[in-house]
Amino acid sequence: MAGPIAVCIHGGCGTLDRSLQSEAQWTEAREHLAQSLRAAWQVLQAGGASLDAVEAAVAAMEDSPHFNAGFGAALNEAGFHELDASIMRGADLAAGAVCAARRIRNPIKAARAVLEQSTCVLLATEAADAFAESRGLDMVENGYFTTEQRVKALASLKARAKIGTMASASEAEKHGTVGAVALDRAGNLAAGTSTGGFNNKPMGRIGDTPIVGAGTYARNGVCAVSGTGMGEFFIRRVAAYDIAARMMYAGQSLAEAADALVFETLKGHGIGAGFAAIDAQGNVRAPFNTIGMYRGWIDKDGEMVVATHGEEHRLGKAA
């Protein structure tokens, strides 16, 4: 008998203050979240694998300028893009990732290729680009990823660094990430995450996104998790795995585990953090401790929700 299906996504907890975009822009961002969810749901409804659904959802957000991944990714201190992504299959703990890639249009697809077509888990820099190109993935010039918003954010952070006000920079100025988690009809969980890192990051800096257990984790029978926030802390806390560990070893529910990590553990470090998470029964959770987090889900009853700040926009049954 086929089990429930569900998907949950995030577009980063580095959400702008509401006043910094027009209502039309916020509406478009929510529509792009809905498009990502529909891409995953189409796969799951047709009986497809959670890994395919996750890849489809993340790739859709990588193609949107509203999120810090792929097109619209953050710029590093040298003014170009270094992109990270990972994907994980809960059935056998198989994973693939790329980091500091510069020419891969959709890094999540490269991470999937590493999982399935290599003996590695993580490929870096030029080797990641070369691998992706050898597997026939779409390649672009680095400038493809640049948007006016990211150019302005880089200038703002460089100005803050010069006058010593970096500490007061908003989450939106600093970073953002996209991610997806899904449960398919066979009971398989999967998770994927993609990012441009944070604006004005040092060249070569790698955060949690391509690190299995830190920014991405999936284990059948337990949960799938994708995180967003300051990656250095996620790496130290093995944050994504920590949610699974709380559930496996302490008997916590998904909500208890994810909320404790976001509102207690990570908030105690003074950082913004959020997760998209799903358990083996199809329950979804998307906690965050910032002013907002781009997020959405289609639950096991087929109800679609998207949100950017506190209020949730219920879109009815997914088609």
C-alpha positions as CSV (number, residue, x, y, z in Angstrom):
1,M,0.0,0.0,0.0
2,A,1.4,3.4,-1.0
3,G,2.2,5.8,1.8
4,P,1.7,9.5,2.1
5,I,3.7,12.1,0.1
6,A,4.8,15.5,1.2
7,V,7.4,18.2,0.4
8,C,8.8,21.2,2.4
9,I,11.1,23.9,1.0
10,H,12.9,27.0,2.3
11,G,14.4,29.9,0.4
12,G,16.6,31.1,3.2
13,C,16.1,32.8,6.5
14,G,17.9,35.9,5.2
15,T,14.6,37.4,4.3
16,L,14.4,41.1,3.6
17,D,12.5,43.5,5.8
18,R,9.1,43.8,4.3
19,S,9.6,47.5,3.5
20,L,12.6,46.9,1.2
21,Q,10.5,45.3,-1.6
22,S,7.2,46.2,-3.2
23,E,4.2,44.1,-2.7
24,A,4.5,43.0,-6.3
25,Q,8.0,41.7,-5.6
26,W,6.8,39.8,-2.5
27,T,4.0,38.3,-4.5
28,E,6.4,37.2,-7.2
29,A,8.7,35.6,-4.6
30,R,5.8,33.6,-3.2
31,E,4.8,32.5,-6.7
32,H,8.4,31.2,-7.2
33,L,8.1,29.3,-4.0
34,A,4.8,27.8,-5.2
35,Q,6.4,26.9,-8.6
36,S,9.2,25.1,-6.7
37,L,6.6,23.1,-4.7
38,R,4.6,22.2,-7.8
39,A,7.7,20.9,-9.5
40,A,8.3,18.6,-6.6
41,W,4.7,17.6,-6.2
42,Q,4.3,16.7,-9.8
43,V,7.1,14.1,-9.3
44,L,5.7,12.7,-6.1
45,Q,2.1,12.5,-7.4
46,A,3.3,10.5,-10.4
47,G,5.0,8.0,-8.0
48,G,8.4,9.4,-8.5
49,A,11.3,9.3,-6.1
50,S,11.8,11.9,-3.3
51,L,15.4,12.5,-4.7
52,D,13.9,13.6,-8.0
53,A,11.4,15.8,-6.2
54,V,14.0,17.5,-4.1
55,E,16.2,18.1,-7.2
56,A,13.3,19.6,-9.1
57,A,12.3,21.9,-6.2
58,V,15.8,23.2,-5.6
59,A,16.6,23.7,-9.3
60,A,13.5,25.8,-9.6
61,M,14.7,28.1,-6.8
62,E,18.2,28.2,-8.3
63,D,16.6,29.7,-11.4
64,S,14.8,32.4,-9.5
65,P,16.5,35.8,-8.7
66,H,14.7,36.0,-5.4
67,F,16.9,33.4,-3.6
68,N,20.7,33.2,-2.9
69,A,21.4,30.1,-5.0
70,G,22.2,29.8,-8.7
71,F,20.9,32.9,-10.6
72,G,20.9,35.7,-8.0
73,A,23.6,34.1,-5.7
74,A,25.7,36.2,-3.4
75,L,29.0,37.7,-4.5
76,N,32.2,37.0,-2.6
77,E,34.8,39.6,-1.5
78,A,36.4,39.5,-5.0
79,G,33.1,40.2,-6.7
80,F,32.3,36.8,-8.2
81,H,30.3,33.7,-7.3
82,E,31.3,30.5,-5.7
83,L,28.4,28.1,-5.4
84,D,27.8,25.1,-3.1
85,A,25.1,22.4,-3.1
86,S,24.4,18.9,-1.7
87,I,21.8,16.2,-2.0
88,M,21.2,13.1,0.1
89,R,19.1,9.9,-0.3
90,G,17.6,8.6,2.9
91,A,17.3,5.0,1.8
92,D,21.0,4.3,1.8
93,L,22.6,7.5,3.1
94,A,24.1,8.1,-0.4
95,A,25.1,11.8,-0.9
96,G,26.7,14.1,-3.4
97,A,27.9,17.6,-3.2
98,V,29.9,20.4,-4.9
99,C,31.5,23.4,-3.4
100,A,33.1,26.7,-4.7
101,A,31.8,25.9,-8.2
102,R,31.8,28.9,-10.6
103,R,30.1,27.8,-13.9
104,I,27.4,25.2,-13.1
105,R,24.0,26.7,-13.8
106,N,22.2,24.4,-11.4
107,P,24.6,23.2,-8.7
108,I,22.0,20.8,-7.2
109,K,22.1,18.8,-10.5
110,A,25.9,18.6,-10.2
111,A,25.5,17.3,-6.6
112,R,23.1,14.7,-7.9
113,A,25.6,13.7,-10.5
114,V,28.3,13.3,-7.9
115,L,26.0,11.0,-5.9
116,E,25.1,8.8,-8.8
117,Q,28.1,9.0,-11.2
118,S,31.2,9.2,-9.1
119,T,32.8,7.4,-6.2
120,C,33.0,10.7,-4.2
121,V,30.7,12.6,-1.9
122,L,32.2,16.1,-2.4
123,L,34.0,17.7,-5.4
124,A,35.4,21.2,-5.2
125,T,36.2,24.3,-7.4
126,E,37.4,23.7,-10.9
127,A,37.2,19.9,-10.5
128,A,33.5,20.3,-9.7
129,D,32.9,22.5,-12.8
130,A,34.9,20.0,-15.0
131,F,32.9,17.1,-13.6
132,A,29.6,18.8,-14.3
133,E,30.6,19.7,-17.8
134,S,31.8,16.2,-18.5
135,R,28.3,14.9,-17.5
136,G,26.6,17.2,-19.9
137,L,25.1,19.7,-17.4
138,D,24.3,23.3,-18.4
139,M,27.4,25.5,-17.9
140,V,27.4,29.3,-17.8
141,E,29.8,32.2,-17.4
142,N,30.1,33.3,-13.8
143,G,28.4,36.6,-14.6
144,Y,25.2,34.8,-15.4
145,F,24.5,34.5,-11.6
146,T,24.9,38.3,-10.9
147,T,21.9,40.4,-10.2
148,E,21.6,44.1,-9.3
149,Q,20.4,43.2,-5.8
150,R,23.5,41.2,-5.0
151,V,25.8,43.9,-6.4
152,K,24.1,46.4,-4.1
153,A,24.4,44.0,-1.1
154,L,28.1,43.5,-1.7
155,A,28.7,47.3,-1.9
156,S,26.7,47.7,1.4
157,L,28.7,45.1,3.2
158,K,32.0,46.4,2.0
159,A,31.0,49.9,3.2
160,R,30.0,48.4,6.6
161,A,33.3,46.5,6.9
162,K,35.2,49.8,6.2
163,I,33.4,51.7,9.0
164,G,33.1,48.8,11.4
165,T,29.3,48.2,11.4
166,M,29.2,44.6,10.1
167,A,27.6,43.4,13.3
168,S,24.5,45.4,12.6
169,A,24.0,44.0,9.1
170,S,20.7,42.3,8.5
171,E,20.4,38.6,7.7
172,A,19.2,39.5,4.2
173,E,22.4,41.5,3.6
174,K,24.6,38.7,4.7
175,H,23.4,35.3,3.5
176,G,20.6,33.0,2.3
177,T,20.2,29.4,1.1
178,V,17.6,27.3,-0.6
179,G,16.6,23.8,0.3
180,A,14.0,21.0,-0.1
181,V,13.0,17.8,1.7
182,A,10.5,15.2,0.5
183,L,8.8,11.9,1.3
184,D,7.7,9.7,-1.6
185,R,5.0,7.0,-1.8
186,A,7.6,4.3,-1.1
187,G,8.5,5.9,2.2
188,N,11.9,7.2,1.0
189,L,13.1,10.5,2.3
190,A,15.5,12.9,0.6
191,A,17.0,16.4,1.2
192,G,18.9,18.9,-0.9
193,T,20.4,22.4,-0.3
194,S,22.0,25.0,-2.5
195,T,23.6,28.4,-1.8
196,G,25.9,31.2,-2.9
197,G,27.2,31.5,0.6
198,F,27.1,35.0,2.1
199,N,27.8,38.4,0.5
200,N,31.4,39.5,0.8
201,K,32.5,36.1,2.0
202,P,36.2,35.3,1.8
203,M,37.3,33.6,-1.4
204,G,37.3,29.8,-0.9
205,R,35.0,29.9,2.1
206,I,32.8,26.8,2.4
207,G,29.8,26.8,4.7
208,D,27.4,24.0,5.8
209,T,25.4,23.6,2.6
210,P,27.7,21.0,0.9
211,I,28.6,19.3,4.2
212,V,26.5,16.2,4.8
213,G,25.2,16.3,8.4
214,A,25.7,20.0,8.8
215,G,23.4,21.6,6.2
216,T,21.7,18.5,4.7
217,Y,20.7,15.2,6.0
218,A,18.2,12.4,5.2
219,R,17.6,9.0,6.8
220,N,14.7,6.8,6.0
221,G,12.4,6.1,9.0
222,V,13.5,9.3,10.7
223,C,13.6,12.6,8.9
224,A,15.1,14.8,6.1
225,V,16.5,18.2,6.9
226,S,17.8,21.2,5.0
227,G,19.2,24.2,6.9
228,T,19.7,27.9,6.4
229,G,21.8,30.3,8.5
230,M,25.5,31.0,9.4
231,G,27.2,27.9,8.2
232,E,30.2,27.9,10.5
233,F,27.9,27.3,13.4
234,F,25.9,24.6,11.6
235,I,29.1,22.8,10.9
236,R,30.2,22.9,14.5
237,R,26.9,21.7,15.7
238,V,26.4,19.2,12.9
239,A,23.0,20.8,12.8
240,A,21.0,18.9,10.3
241,Y,22.1,15.5,11.8
242,D,21.4,16.8,15.3
243,I,17.7,16.9,14.5
244,A,17.8,13.3,13.4
245,A,19.8,12.3,16.4
246,R,17.4,14.0,18.8
247,M,14.6,12.0,17.2
248,M,16.5,8.7,17.1
249,Y,18.2,8.7,20.5
250,A,16.0,11.1,22.6
251,G,12.6,10.1,21.2
252,Q,11.7,13.7,20.3
253,S,9.2,14.4,17.6
254,L,10.2,16.3,14.5
255,A,8.7,19.5,15.8
256,E,10.4,19.1,19.2
257,A,13.8,18.4,17.7
258,A,13.7,21.2,15.1
259,D,12.3,23.8,17.4
260,A,14.8,23.1,20.1
261,L,17.7,23.5,17.7
262,V,16.4,26.7,16.2
263,F,15.0,28.5,19.2
264,E,17.4,27.3,21.9
265,T,20.7,25.8,20.6
266,L,21.3,28.0,17.6
267,K,19.6,31.1,18.9
268,G,22.0,30.8,21.9
269,H,24.8,31.5,19.5
270,G,23.2,34.7,18.5
271,I,22.7,33.7,14.9
272,G,19.7,33.5,12.5
273,A,18.7,30.0,11.6
274,G,16.0,28.0,10.0
275,F,15.2,24.6,8.6
276,A,12.9,22.8,6.2
277,A,12.2,19.3,7.7
278,I,10.0,16.3,7.2
279,D,9.6,13.1,9.1
280,A,8.8,9.5,8.0
281,Q,5.1,10.1,8.4
282,G,5.0,13.1,6.2
283,N,4.8,15.7,9.0
284,V,6.5,19.0,8.0
285,R,8.2,21.7,10.0
286,A,9.8,24.9,9.0
287,P,11.0,26.8,12.1
288,F,13.1,30.0,11.9
289,N,14.3,32.7,14.4
290,T,14.7,35.7,12.1
291,I,12.2,38.3,10.8
292,G,11.3,35.9,8.1
293,M,12.1,32.9,6.0
294,Y,11.1,32.1,2.5
295,R,9.3,28.8,2.9
296,G,6.5,26.6,1.8
297,W,5.1,23.1,1.9
298,I,2.5,20.7,0.5
299,D,1.5,18.5,3.4
300,K,0.3,14.9,3.3
301,D,-3.2,16.1,2.8
302,G,-2.2,18.0,-0.3
303,E,-2.6,21.4,1.2
304,M,-0.1,24.0,-0.2
305,V,1.3,26.9,1.9
306,V,3.8,29.6,1.1
307,A,5.2,32.3,3.3
308,T,7.9,34.9,3.6
309,H,7.4,36.5,7.0
310,G,5.0,35.6,9.9
311,E,1.8,35.1,8.0
312,E,1.1,32.0,5.9
313,H,-0.6,32.1,2.5
314,R,-2.8,29.0,2.1
315,L,-3.2,28.2,-1.6
316,G,-5.6,25.2,-1.2
317,K,-5.1,21.7,-2.7
318,A,-2.0,21.3,-4.8
319,A,-2.9,20.5,-8.4
